[in-house]
Amino acid sequence: MAAEAQTYQIRAQGQLDAARLARYAAVSVCYVNGETVITAVLPDQSALYGLINRLRDLGVTLIALQREEN
């Protein structure tokens, strides 16, 4: 059984350059109160961990991660 894509919202400290996440096609970035809010539609948890690892590699401080209801 194939997993259904899930939408996640990730809040990170500071303003992250959206171009650094360009390889993730289903990612949108906005800025709120000095934070970067990343909304991502990901096919599975492996892709979620890949995005989290990318943020870690960029030295980004995560504030929150939340799965949105589809």
Secondary structure, DSSP 8 states (H G I E B T S, - for coil): -----EEEEEEEES---GGGGTT-TTEEEEEETTEEEEEEEESSHHHHHHHHHHHHHTT--EEEEEEE--
